[in-house]
């Protein structure tokens, strides 16, 4: 193997990156600098500095990226309404580009001659990390141990960790693959690899309670938006990080945002996972409801197409691309009038609209009422229906003529 002097490693303290530190030193003879992107994983950050240094890293950076994560990645994706395959709220997808970008900045600062990540060759994250690295350091060598080492499974990885005396918190029996940040928590592996197995929610849920344990009484909340960005909860203004923390708590208590799905990975295979996104699910619902009030039909319908493409772009790791930026510009234009308040009812996994207002509302009770009005002449609709249905009339007459001639 080529020798490197200094390698920057995307470090989480989990199984993969924990064993990679001694592996890098053993195989490349290099200094290893661990970089942790704090995107709100909270308890997972505890003891990381001690663990990384004890495992062999020469230095560790623990970078607080939470505000940037929320303001520059989460909120633009909510504004776009981007949901991958109708279910996945992109929690891991939009965190990776941000971390990759910061890794490059630190690698340049430290004079590193390679960047390493612990993603497997089967997953999406290898693409997301590496495309971010290529966007800011196109010539930087990238080391992906899962593609080249002799370890073939997580069980063998655990055995390697024990051999090298690497401290790990998991065992063979609890070896779910997880990713946690301020937005979500994902669970993959073990019994979840069989789509016919019902998830043991009592065992795996961490952000949310189960439907059975959720309160029997509904919780009402009000969210305030300015240009598609949530700015207040129940009338109290707060920054994005604080607001999401509060919504995660409220959503989790009411079993909101638990998703079990089989998704199509970028690399071609299907994978099954369980996602917990309590606060995010609430925000998506509130934002979508407010758009129904504030966007005209043609803009709203076209934006749905943009949302599908935006979701694919984010999922596929293409955040730092011209197309993503161009679509974001379109989205920002649509959000100029998405301002107002949305009242929601949270109850046993459900998020139900309970009323909304906006100074830019396009809903007119005067026109829409079933009662008497002075602004709409129902006779006008006859001409509209005749013109709108003209192609159908012409087609029907043509069919009648053909049938007549066939007789």
Secondary structure as UniProt FT lines:
FT   STRAND          6..10
FT   HELIX           15..28
FT   STRAND          31..38
FT   HELIX           42..45
FT   TURN            46..47
FT   HELIX           48..55
FT   STRAND          59..64
FT   HELIX           66..69
FT   HELIX           70..74
FT   HELIX           75..80
FT   TURN            85..87
FT   TURN            91..92
FT   HELIX           93..110
FT   STRAND          114..117
FT   TURN            121..122
FT   HELIX           125..136
FT   TURN            138..139
FT   STRAND          142..144
FT   HELIX           145..148
FT   HELIX           154..163
FT   TURN            164..165
FT   TURN            173..174
FT   STRAND          177..180
FT   STRAND          185..188
FT   HELIX           190..193
FT   TURN            195..196
FT   HELIX           201..204
FT   TURN            211..213
FT   STRAND          219..226
FT   TURN            227..228
FT   STRAND          229..233
FT   TURN            234..235
FT   STRAND          236..237
FT   HELIX           240..253
FT   TURN            254..255
FT   STRAND          258..264
FT   TURN            266..267
FT   STRAND          270..276
FT   HELIX           278..294
FT   HELIX           297..315
FT   TURN            316..317
FT   HELIX           322..334
FT   HELIX           335..337
FT   STRAND          340..347
FT   TURN            348..349
FT   STRAND          350..357
FT   TURN            359..360
FT   HELIX           365..368
FT   TURN            378..379
FT   HELIX           380..388
FT   HELIX           390..406
//
